[in-house]
Structures are given as structure tokens and as C-alpha cells.
Amino acid sequence: MSDKDKLNRVLNSPKVSRREFIQYAVAGGVAAGLAGNMFDKARAATPQKGGAYIQALTGGGTKDVLDPAQTNDSYMINVGNQLRNNLTEIGPDGQLRSELAESWESADAKTWAFKLRKGVEFHNGKTLDANDVVASFNHHRGEGNKSAASGLTKQIKDVKADGDMVMFELEGGNADWPFIVSDYHLMICPADGDKMAWDKGVGTGGYMLEKFEPGVSTLVKRNPNYWKENAAYFDSIENLFVADANARTTGVRTGSLHSMSNLDLKTVALLEKDPNVVVKPTFGNKHATLPMLCNTAPFTDNHIRLALKYSVNREELVKKILRGQGEVGNDSPVGPANIYRATPEELPQRAYDPEKAKFHLKQAGLENLEVSLHIADTAFEGGVDAAQLFAASAKASGITIKVVREADDAYWDDVWLKKPWCGSYWGGRPTEDWVFSQIYSSGADWNESKWENKKFNEILVEARAELDTAKRRAMYVEMQQICHNDCGSVIPMFMAYTHAISKKIGLPEQLANNWELDGHKNGERWWMAG
């Protein structure tokens, strides 16, 4: 064994102290300072348990609840992942992997069998069984349910327990079903009879709930019986809702916070110079949307929708709002991480064109248009500034956009889905069926523009069951074209997920890009490094 191999062997021993390693290395001819740096770097890269992690999250509100069916933004997604698990999950590499289900199979993409892991316990000591899964899925089904996952679960014809198996019978085939069940609304909670017991925050996750103050903070502590090995390293996590980007930035720079997401992009250069902070962007399918309610005038007329789509200068938004941390959008929600994204030839980029906007206004019987855009920075980073830029560019089309700045708190409860035109953002959905079913399909609770397109909805059902890859791709390309030309959302840009993280926090080599904060799994994937 070489001297280098011997040194690495000692360095990788979990029991050796920093002092002992330095002494050993110095005896082998390594300078003490270099040996100390080697030890510190190795320990920082090795996950270890301990420490109280404090993070600033956005997207919270005083109306937040522990019911996963009602989760509607990043704060409760992150907290939910600390408390609970799904049947499957998206790994850091973007691939589907098992979570509470150790395996799954289907012969026809219509009937699916998921085999549950054995020996998994809820925080209250109850052992996970198939009835818990059935109750959790039925929570999102039935007439009058208020679940945001109804656009996904309405395709379930029946779900039942069969020993350690959970059997799903779908209305039609869906080759993406194992992906769908990883949705953050579909987390598994214990059953109370045939109902899902969600009110106390009990789950099978790596942390147990200690305190929950909606719109303020959530405190969790490590679950000593967590079923996952090498996960959930922190002793505790304090999740703070901090809407103000300056307050988040100051907290990270002063050390009172260990991490933040959704940076004020104007401060990125300053943060990058801070020796105690790491700036980590991840690029995926996150995109800004400006949904118009298609059942409310004047947005009932697609010519009005197209006039607005031609009136936004997308390149200007990417340059001035994202500071280059993203790419222009094309009024389709299918992003760079999706496998069936249309090519530029299949879906030519829509450019800023005031003359075409005027043409569509004229087709709608108008020379000019006045509309209000309700927005807050919680809708997406730089949302208010983006709206102001949109208003400026739209003037050349004869369109006056009144920007109405709304409060960040309760924005998702009081503005989104309620005001005729507002701002929003989406991410985290790795398949076309997922994003189309939950956000654009007829009757979906989160169809944020109340858009109805018969052809689109027909293809959606057909594409789910199509197992021929080439035919399936052609269907999804056609659906993107329909969205581009008819849907009620202006989709001006795809955005990087941005983070500033204390160097006291250890990070894996690869961060997931399906959501911010390592796919909102940072609570179980990150650790205290120093």
C-alpha cells in the first residue's frame, strides 16, 4: 500500500480526530497546515449527523395547513418532504426511484401493482400498511374534494389493498403513473378508519413535527426510527417563512440562516464574493406564467390572449430580471428537462411583435386594450419588476397594463386562481402528462387559467395510454402547439432555481433540479459540515 493510500485510509476513518490525523500526516512528511485542510475538506464532504439547521423559505402563508391536498407553494412542499414520503421519488439524477414502494409493475399501463416496503413506521409508532396508502389516495378523490391533485387522481377508477400490495386501476392506460405518485400532494399519511389522518403532521419522514405556526415557522426534530439509511442528518430543522429577499440575504450573510432560495438576482454577484457563502443555481423546468382566466372577459377571446403574448419582450425579461439565469419561454410549459419537448422547428419561438399584437386586437374588435395584472414577488422572483417591463413593452401594441402589486402573504390564497390576470410559477413535474393533467386539463383544480380545449383534452387521454414512443412524442408536440396558440397563460421565461448556502452546510455532488432546494429534499440530503 502506498503512503498516499495509507493516508487516505486514515483520513476516511470515522473515528480519527483532526488532531490525530494531523499528527499522522506530519509524521509522513505532510505540512501541518495542508494536513488540516485535507481533514476539513474530507469531513465537509462526508455526511454526518448533528446540528440545528435553520433555513429561510418562500411561498408560505397564514392559511397553510398540514393537509398535503392543500399544499400550494414551496414552503409546505419543503416541510411536507421533511415529515412524509411518497410511493416513489425523483432522484438527484432526474430518474424515478423507489420510496415507500419498493417495486411496481403493470402489463398494460392501466392496472398497476405497487409493493410496499416492510418495517416502515409512522412517527406515532404505527406500521405502514396498504390501507394507509389507499386512504391517502382516496383523500384526493370523490365529488366535492378540494385537493389540488384532483387533476391527477381523477384517472383512478379504483385503488385497493391486497396484502402488502396496493392495486391501482386507472380509467385508461398511463405509462407515467409511477412518476405521478411522487407528486407532493400524494404523500402517505396514516389511516384513521378509511380516512387519512393529516392534522398532526404524522408521516414516515425523516423528521417529526414539534411546532407549526402557519406563515411564521415550523420546527421539526430528527426521527430516530427513520427507515432510510444515510438520510435526515440534522438534529432539528427550523423552517422560517421569510418573504423579503433582503432579509433572507442578510440572514445568510450574517450566519443567522444556513440557506435561502429565490435570490434577489441583483445581489448574486455580491453573494458570490462572500467567503462564507456558496451560490448554487440549478436548471430544470421552473417557469414563470401569467395566467388569464379564460372564462372572464376580455380573456374569453383568444385574440386578446394572443395580443398579450406578442406584447411581451421575453429576451428583455431574461436579461434584466433573470440576469441571464434562464431562457426565454414560448407559451408552452414543457421545459428543457422533459423528454418530449418540441424542437424549434416544431414550435417556432414567438417573438416580441407589436404589429401582430395590434392585428389580434383588431380581430377582437379593438384598437386599444386596458387590463390589470395582479402580481407579487412571491409569484416568481422579480415578478413585480417583470410586470412593469411587460407593461412598458405592451404600450407599443396599444395595450395599457395596470400593474397591481399584491401582498406576498396569502397571495396564493387570495390572488392566484381568483384574479382575472396574475402571476405564477411552476416546476418539479418531469413528465408531460403530469404538467398537462394538473395545470391545463379540463376541470383540474389547478387549471390556473380555467382553459378548456376539447382537442387538447382528447389527446391528453390518448397520449397517456400510448406506449409507442414516436407516436407518443408526436401527441405531446401537438399539445404543446395547442398550448402555444390557444392556452390562457403567457409563459415568458424558464428560470434557474437559485440558492445561497452557508459553507457550514455539506452538500452532495449533484443537486436535484426538479424543484429548488435539491428537489425540496434538502432536509434529508444535506448535513452540517462545520
N, C-alpha and C positions, 0 to 999 in steps of 0.2 A: 504494500500500500504506500503510495507517495505521501510526502509531507503535506501536500495540498489536500489530499483525500482525508488524511488524519485530522487536519484542521477543520475541514467541513463536517466530519463526523462529530467532533466535539461541539462545533457550533450548532449543529442541528439537534443536539441532545436537549430535551425539555428541562432537564434537571440542573444543567450547568448554569451558574450565575455569571453575571457580567464580569465580576472581578476574577472569578476562576478562569474564564475564557481568556481574558487579557493576560493573565499570568502564564497560561499555557502557550499563547501565541507569542508572547515576548521571549519565552524560552526557546521558541522555534525560530527566532530571528525576525519577527514582525514588530514594527514600531507600535508602541502602546496606543498612540492616537488612532492609527489605522485599524488596530485590533478593536478598539472601542467602537469605531464607525461600522466595522463589519458586524459586530454583535448587535448594535442598534438597528441596522438595516435588516438583518435576518429576523429579529424579533418583531419588527414592524410588519414584516411580510407573513408572519405566522399567526393565524387566528388564535386568540386566547380569550378565556372567559374573564369577565370582570368589568367594572366601571359603570358609571351612570352617564348615559348618552342623552344629550339634550339637542333636539332639532326644531327648527322653525319650518312649519308647513303653511302652505296657502290653501285656499279653497274651503275653508271651514265656515261655520255659521252657528248662530244660536239655535237654529232649528234642526241641527244634526241629531240623529238618533242612531242607536246601535243595531237597528234593523238593516241588514245588508240590502234588502229590497229597496230601501230609500236612499242608499248611498248615491251621491251625485257629483262628487268632486274629490280632489286629490287628498284632502285631509283625512276623510273617513276611509278612502281606499287604503291609505298607508296604515292607519290604525287597524283597520279590518284585517290586513295581512299579518299584523303582529298577533292578533287574537285567534285567527281562524285559518283553515286550509280549505282547498278545493279538491275535487277528484283528480284534477290534473293541473299542471302549471307550465308556464313558458319559461324555459331556462335562459341563462345569460347569452347563450348562442342563438336564441330565437327558436330553438326546437322545442317541440312538445315533450314533456316528461311526466312521469307518474308522480302523484302526491298521495292523497288518501286512497286512491285506486291504484293497486299495484300492476294491473293489466286491464285490457279491454279488447273486445273483438266484435266483429259483425260480418255476416256473409253477404248482406245486401245493402248496407248503409242505412237501413230503415229500422232494424232491430239491433240494439246494442247491449252487450253484457259487460258490466264493469265489476271486477273482482276487488273487494276491499282488503286493505292491509289488516293483519291481525295484531292485537295487542295495543291498539291506539286508544288513548284515554282522553276524555274531555277534562277540562280544568276542575270540574266538580266530582271527578272520580269515575264517572260513567264510562263504560267501554263502548267505543264506536261500533254501531251495527248498521245493517242495511236500512232499518226503519228510520234511523236518523237522516239518512240521505233522502229517502222517499219523502219524509215530512218537510225537509229543507227545500226540495224541488217543488212540492205541491204548494208551498208558501207563495210561489210566484205564479200559480195557475188559478184558473177558475174565473167566473164572471165577477166583475167588480173589484178585482185585486188591484192594488196600487203599486205593483212592482215595476221598477224601471227595466226589469228583464223580461217583461211580458212579450216583447218583440222576438225574443229568443225562445221562450218556453211555450209559446202558443203552438209550436210544431210538435209538442209532446202529446201523443194520443193517450199513452198510459205509462206510468212508472210504478214498479212494484219490487218488493224484496223477495229474494229466493236464496235463503241461506246467507252465505257471505257474498252473494251477487246482488247487484242492482240492475234490473232489466228495464230498458227504455224502449218503448215502441213509438216511433215517430209517425206523423201523418204521411210523410213521404221520405225518401232517402235523403240523407245529409252526410256526405263524406267528411265534413268538418266537425261533426258532433263532438269528438274528443277535445277539440280546441275550444268549442263553445262552452263546455262545462268548466273551463278555467276562468270564466268571467267573474269579476269580483263581487257581483251580486249573488252568485250561486255558491257562496261559501256554506260550509256544512256546520249546522248548529245541532244541539241535542234535541231529540223529540220529547214532547210532553203530550202523551197520548198520540194523536195523529197530527198535532200542531208542532210548529217549530218554535222552540224557546230561545228567543234572541235578546230579551230585555236586560239580562245581567251581563251580556258580553261574553258568555261562556263559549269556548270553542276548543279546538285541538291544537291551537297555535303555540308558538314558542314563548309567548308572554301571556300573563294573566292580568285582568283589569283590576286596578287599585282605585282609580279616581277618574271620573268622566264629567267634565264641565263643558257642555257644548259651546262652541265659539270661543273658548278660552284655552283649555289644556286637557290632556289625557295622560295619566300616569299608569304605566304597566311595569310588572316585575317578571323576571325570568321564570318560565315554567320548568320546575325541576324534573318533571317526567316527560319532557318533550320527546316525541318519538323519532325525530330526525337527529342523526348524528352530525357533529360538526356544523352546528347551526345555532342561532339565538345565543350569541356570546355575551351580550351586555347583562349586567345585574338588573338594570332598570332602563326604561326609556321614558323621557318626558317629552311629550309632543305638544308644542306650543303653536297656536294659530296666530301668525304674525302677518297681517295683510300688507303692511307698509314695507316696501323693498329697502328703504334706507335703514329702518330699524333692524331688518334681517341682516343687512350687510354689516352694520355696526356691531351687532351681536357676534357675528363670526370673526370679525377682525379683532375684537376685544377679548375673545375667548369665552364669552358667556354662552355662546352657542357653538355646537360642534359642526353643524351643517345647515345649509339653506338650499332651496331650489328656487327656480324662477328669478334669476338675477335681473337687476336693472342693467340692461346691456350697456348703458353708458358708463358703468363703473367696472366693466370687465377688465380693462387694461390696468386699472388701479389694483384690483384684487390679484391679478397675475403677478404683480410686483411684491405682494405681501409674502415674506418668507415663511409665514406660519399657516398659509392657506394654499390649497390646491383647487384650481378651477378645472372642472371636468364636464365638457359637453358630451352628450350622446345624441346620435342622429337616427331617427326612425320615422314613424308615421304621424307624429304630432302635427296638427294643422289648425290654423285659425279658421273659423267660419263666421259669417254674418247672415244668420238665418232670417228670412222674411216669412211671416205667416201667410201661406198661400190661400187660406180661407178668409183673409181680411183685406179689404181694398186699401191701397191700389194694387197689392201684390197678387191678387187673383189673376191678373193679366200677365202672361209670360213675357210679353213685350216690355213691360215695366221691369221685370226681373232681369231680362237681357240688357236693357238700357243701363241698369246699375252695374252689371257685370262688365260691360265695356267701359265704364266710367272710372274704374279703379286702376291706378298706376301700380301694378304689382312689383315691378322692378324697384320702384322708389321705396316701397314698404320694406322689401328685403334689405335694401341698402341702409335706410335711415332708421328703421325700427329694429330689425334683427342684427344690424351691423355685420351683415354677411353670414350670420349663423343660421342659414336655412336656404330655401329655394322658393321660386315663385310657384304658386298654386294655379290650378287650371279648372276650378269649379267641378272637381271630382275628388272624393275623399280617399281614393285608393293611392297609397303612398309608395315611397321607394323601397320599403321593406316587404311589400306584398308581391306575390309571385306572378299574379296575372295583371300587373299594371299595364295599361295601354302605352304603346310606343308613341313618340311624337308624330309619326306618320299616321297612326290610328286615331290619335286625338291631338290635332294641332293646337299649339299654345294660343290661348286667347290673349290678345294684346290690348293695351290701352288705346281706345279708338272713339273719341268723342263724336265723330261723324256717324259711326254705326249706332252709337247710343241715341243720337238725335233721330236716326231713321226709325228705331224701335219705339221711341216716344211718339213719333208721328203715326206709326201703325196703331198705337194705343189711343190715338185721337188727341194727343197733347203736344204743345210746343215747349212747355216747361213743367217741372215737377218739384214739389216740396214734400220732403219726408223727414221724419225724426229717427235717429239712430241712437238707441239706448245702450250705454257701454260703461264698463268699469275696468280697471286694470286687472281685476281678478278673472275677467273673461279670457284674457291671454295677456302675456307681458307686453307692455307698450300699447294696450288696447285703446286707451283714450287718444294717445298721440296718433295711432294708426287711423282712427276715425276722423281726426282733424285733417290728416293728409288726404284721406278719401274725399272729404267734403271739399277740399281745395281743388282736387283734380276733377271732381264732378261738375264744377261750375262751367267748364268748357262745353259740357253736354247740355246745359240749360237746366241742370238739376241742383236744387238747393237742399243740402243735407244739414239739418239741425242736430248737432251732437249734444245729447242729453247725458251728462255724467251722473251715473248712479253710484250709490254707496257699495263698497266691497262686501260688507256684511249683509248676508241674506240675499245677495244678488241672484243666486241660483234658485232661491225660493220665490222671490218677488218680481224678478225681471225676466229671466230665461223661461221660455215656453209661454210667457204671458204677454209681453210687449210685442207689438206688431213687427218690430225690427230691432235686433240686438246683436250682441257679440257672444261668441262661444269658442270652445276649442275641443279637440278630440285626439285621442291616441290610444295605444295599447291593444288595438284589435288587429291581429296578424292575418286574418283571412277576409276575403272579400264578402263572403256570406255574412260574417259577423257584423261588419260595419254597415252593410246594406240592410240586414234584418233589424238591427237595433235602432238605426237612425233614419232610414229612408223608406222602410216598408210601410204599407198602409196599416194604420191602426196601432203602430208601435208607440208606446208611451213616450219614448224619446225621439220620435219623429219631430225634430225641433222646428221644422218649417210647415208642419201639417200638410206635407206634399203628398199628392195622390197621382200616380201614373199607372194606368192599367197594364200597359205593355211591360213596364219595369217589374211590376209585381208578379206577372206571369212568368217572366224569365227567371226571377229570383227563385221560385219554387222549382222550376225545371233544372236550373244550374246546380242546386243542392244535390240532386239525385244523379247527375251526370258523372259517370266515372271515367269517360274518355277525356283525357287531359286537353287535347286540342279543341274538342267541342266545348268543353267547359270554359276554356280560356276565351273562345270567341263569344260566348254568352256574357262573360264578365266585361269584356271590352265593349260590347253593345250597351250594357247597363251603365258603364262609365260615360259613354257618349250621350245616353239619355239624360243622365245627371247633368252633364256639362251644358246641354242645350235647354233643359226644362226645369231642373230642380230649384227649390226656393232658397238655396244658400249660395252666397258669394264665398268662394274659398280662395282667398288671395295668396296664401303662403303656407309652406311647411316649415316648421320651426325646430331647432335643436332643443333638447332638454338641457337646461343649464344648471350647474351646481357649483357651490363654493363649500369646501370641506376642510376642516381643521386637519393639520398634519398629525394630530394626535389620534386620528381615526385610521384604522387599517382598512384597505380596500382590496378586493380581488382583482386579478389581472384584467378581467373583462366585466364591464357593467352592462346589464340588460338594457335594451333600447326600446322595449315595448311600452314602458312608462318611464317617468322620471324616477330618480332615487333607486336605481338598479331594479327597475320594474316594480317599484314600491315594495321591494323585498329587502331593503337596506337593513331593516331591523333584525333580520336573521342572517344576513350575509356579511355585514360589516362588523368590526370589532375595535376595541380600544388598543391602540398601538403604543401609547406612551403617555 
